[in-house]
Amino acid sequence: MADVRLAGVKKRFGATEVLKGIDLEIADGEFVVFVGPSGCGKSTLLRTIAGLEEADAGQIAISGRTVNDLSPSDRGIAMVFQSYALYPHMSVYENMAFGLKLAKADKAEIDRRVRGAAETLNITEYLDRKPKALSGGQRQRVAIGRAIVREPQVFLFDEPLSNLDASLRVRMRYEFAALHQRLKTTMIYVTHDQVEAMTLADRIVVLNGGVIEQVGRPMDLYENPRNLFVAEFIGSPKMNLLPGELVTATAGGATVRLACGETLSVAVDASAAKAGDKVTVGIRPEHIGGATEGDTLPATLTFVETLGHATYAYLTYGETALTALLPGEARPTAGEVMTMKVPASQAHLFDADGSAFPRL
């Protein structure tokens, strides 16, 4: 079993508390992605699990064994960084074998592991090349291969695709997913890119200011964000947010009056609130762009982004910016007033503190 358990993990740098008591359980063989804005603590948390940073409080356990006092090499982990960090004077084979040689592994065992990892990553034909003769994606595979040969219990990835161009990142996302399917090893992956998180993760951990905002499967977070922060962070383009005031609030639904006077019905349990409370309505771009029923929302089109398969309409409603996902064949004109429909069943509602009301 290669599960990872964190209990009350804290880390500070000087007077700044970066991790504020992290509790998390990662199952054996799970692919978990840490996401969040810059400075939220995701890389610090990964480095603390690895042993590159010492936890100031709390417990870190891997495979049921507390590892707080163990060195990184004794924790059963292997880490792949944003930088490939390959030795330029060594061949691919030598780069992948270097750590095993330092550990005085048997020569035949080293050869077995290196060639096995190279086959897994489809880089066997590059084993005699130097890093300068490889593309960015191939170098990243070598860095991953260097981790695989250690046969770790847990893989840790710290933004491994951030140095690649956009098209190569898409290809490498697929390769990471395929690698996890082949190895079935526990993987923890850090990224600031929520698209990577949505496409790779079994579960996503959303971090903000050193605390966990929400943990869940990608579509669970997308469809049922716990609060405004998660609602805005998960999804591209972002969820549309419309501030307003409750007109009615019951267990069977809520009615919200917006700044410009329109009212929207929202299918949530609002029994904990009352008329007059300040709230925020959230609606995804695809739910206002493609809706055929619901309360109407007049908005002025300011910009159109045509992508072929889809069209993004950027609008304004009073002082609020909105985004609507339209069919690819749509040809709206900047300046026209479009009537958006907001289905009550697809809308979200958040209270003044940013917490989500339960959806019906």
N, C-alpha and C positions, 0 to 999 in steps of 0.2 A: 504494500500500500504506500502510495506517494502523495498522501494528502498534506495540505498545509493549513495550519491553524494559528491565527493571531488573536491574542487576548490582551486588550488594554495597551497596545503598543504606542509608545510616545517617543518623540524625537524633537530636540530643540537645538538650535544653533545660536549660542549666546542667549539673548533675551527673547528670541523669536521661537515660538513653539510651532514646528512645522507639521508634526503628526500629533493629534490631540486625543489619543486613546482609540486606536483602531481595533475593532473586533471583526474577524472575517474567517470563514471556513471555506477552503477550496478542496473539492473532492479529487480523489485519485483519477487521473486521466482527463481532467477537465481543462478546457482552454478558457482562461479568464483574462479579460482585458481591463486595465485601469485607464480611465479617461478623465479628463478635466482640463481646465485652463492652465496656462503657465503659472507656476508657483503654488499649485494646489497640493503638492506633496506626493504625486504619483511616482516620480523617479526616486525620491527619497525613500518611499515605502519599499520599492523594489530593491534598492541598494541595502536597505535594512534587512530584508529577507535574505539577501545574498551574504550578508556579513561584512559588506564594504563600509557600512555605517553601523555604529553600535547603538542599539535601542537604549533610551534613558529609563524606560519603564516598560512593563508588560512582558509577555512570553511569546516566543516564536517556536513552533514545533513543526517538524517535517517528518512524515512517516511515524508519528507518535513519539518522536524523540525531540526533547527540548534542545535547541541549537544556539541559544543566546551566547554561550561561552565558547562555541566552536569557531574555528577559522573558516573562511569561505571554502577552502579546499576540502574540508571535512564535513561539509553540510550536504553533500550529495546533489549539488546544483551545478549547472553550467550557464554562463551568461553571455549573451550576444549584445554588443553595444551599437550605438548609432555609428561610430567610427569602425571601419573594418579592422584596423590595427593589425594588418598583415606585415610580416617581415619582407621587405622588398628584395633582399638578396637570396631568399629561400624559394624553392619551388612550392607549388600548391601542396604536393605530398609532404614536403618538409614542414610547411606551416601547420598542416593538420596533425602531423606526428609529433610536433615539438613538445607539447605538454606531456604526452605519454613517455617520451624519452627522458624528460626531467624526472618523471615519476619512476624511472628505471623499469618500465614495462618490458616484457620479453619482445624481441624483435619480430617474431612470427605473429604475436598477438597485436603488435602495433600495425603490422601490414594488414592483418585481417580487418581490424577496426577502420583503418583509413580507407581501404578499398570498399568496404561495406558502406561507409558513409558516402563515399564518392558515387557509388552506384545509386544510393537512395536519392541523392541530389542531382543526378545526371551530370556529373562533372568528371567522370573517369578519364575522358579524353584530354582533360586539362591538367592532369596530375604533374606533368613534367614542365609546365609553363611557370613563369614568374608572374607575380601579381600585375605588373605593368602591362602584360599581354592580355589581360582580362577586362571585360566590361564591368560596369558597376554592379549589375545584377549577379554576374559570375563571382565577383569578389565577395559579395554578401553571402553567396552560397558557401564559399570556402570558409568564411567566418562561422557560419552555422555548422558546417562540417567539423570544424575544430571543436565545437561544443558537443556534437553528436558522438565523436570518438571517445569522449569521457564516459559515455553511457550513464548519464546522470538520472537521478530520480525526478528532478524538476528542471525544466528549461525556463530561463528568465530572459526576456527580450526588452531592451530599452530603446524604443523608437527606431527599430532597425531599418525602416524604409525611408526615413526622412531625407537621406542624401540622394535618393533616386529621383529621376524625372517622373512626371505624372503617369505616362503610359507604362513605364516599367514597374511603378508601384502597384498598378492594377494587376499586372502579371504576377508579381511577387506575392500579392495577397492570396491569389489562387494557390501558389506554391506552398505558402505557409499552411493553408487549410489542408492541402493534400499531404503535407509532411505530418501534420497532427494525426490525420487518419491512418497513416502508415505506422507511426511510432506508438500512438496511443499513450503518450507520456504526458504528465501534467505540465501545462505551459501557462506562464504568466507573462503578459504582453502589455507594455506601456505605450500609449500613443496619445497625441493631442487631436488626432483625426478621428472624429466620430464615425465616418464612413468605414474606416478600417475596423473600428470596434463593432459596428453593426454586422459587417460581413464575416468576421472571423470568430467572434466570441460565442461560447456556450452561454456564458454570463458576463455581464458588464458591471464593473464597479465604478460608479460616478463619484469622483472626489472633488471637494471644494473647500479651500481654506483649512486643509488638514483633517477634515472629517468626511465620512462616507455619507453622501446624500441618499443614495439608493443602490441596491444590488438586484439584478434580475436578468432574465433572458432578454435579448435585444428587443423583440416585439412587445414584451411586457412593459419595458421602459418607454417605448414609443407610444403605445396605446394607453398606458396608465401611469404617467409620471406622477411621482409623489408630491412634487412641488414645482414652483415656477422655474427654479434653476434647472432641474432635469428636463422640464418641458422645453425650455429654450435651447439647452445644450444638445439634446438628442433630436436629430432630424435636420435634413438639409433640402431646401431652405428651412429656416427656423419656423417654429409655430407662430402664427399671428396672435398678438395679444391686444385686447381691447379693454381699457379700464371703464368701469361703470359703477352703478349702484343698484342694489337689490330692490326690486319692487315687490316681489312675492318670494317667500322662502318656505318650502314644505318638504316633507319626505319624498314626495312624488315629483319634485322638479322646482325650478327657480325661473324667475323672469328678471332680466337685467335691463336697466335703462342706460344707454350709452351717452357719451358726451354730447353728441349731436342730436339726441332726442329719440333715436330709434330704440326699440325694445327687442331683445332676443330671448327666446326660451332655451333653457339648458336642462338636459335630462340628468340631473344629479340629485342626491339626497342632501338637501340644504336645511334639514330640520335643526341643525345646530346654529343656524344664522337667523337674522331677522331683517325685515324691511329697513332700508336705509344704510345697511352695511356696505362699505366699499369693497368691491370685488374686481376680478379680472377674468374676462372670457378668453379662452384660448381655442383656436381653430387651425388645423393644418391646412397648408396651401391646396392640397388635393381635394380637401373636403369643401372648400368654398368655390374652387374652380370647376368642379364637376357635379355639383349638387343641382338637383331638379326640384327640390322642395325644401322648405324651411323659411324662417323669417328673412326678410330682404334687407340688404345693406348697400346703399348707393355709394360708390367710390369712384374717384377720378383716376383714370389711367395716366401714368407719368412716363413709363418706359416699358418696352416689350423686348423680351429675350427669346428669340426663336432658335430652337435646338433641333428641329426636324421632327423627331418623334414626339416632342412636347413643346409647349410655349409657356413661358413664365411671364405673367402680367404683374407689374409693380404699380401699386395704386396708393392713393391717400384717401383716408376717411377722416375728415377734420384734420387734426394734427398727427394722426396715427398712420404709420406706413404699413401696408399690407402686401402680401404676395399671394397670387393665385396660380395654381397649375391648371393650364387649359390644354385641350387637345392640340396636337401638332399642326392641324390644318387651320386652327383659329388665326385670324388676322385682325386683331383689334388695332385701333388707331390711338396714338397718344393724344390726350386731351378729352377723349370721350368719357362720359359717365356710364359706368357699367353697374348693373344690378347683380350683386352677389347674393347667393342664398346660403344661409347658415343652418344646417340640419341640427336640431336639438340633440339628437342621439350621438352626433360626432363632436359636439362642443365640449370643452373642459371648463371648469370653473375653479378659481383660486381665491382664497380669502385675503384679507389685508396683510397677513403675515406670509403669504405665498404658498400656504398649504392647500392641496387639492381637496375638493369635495368628492365623496365617493360617487362614481358614475353608476347609473341605473342599468 
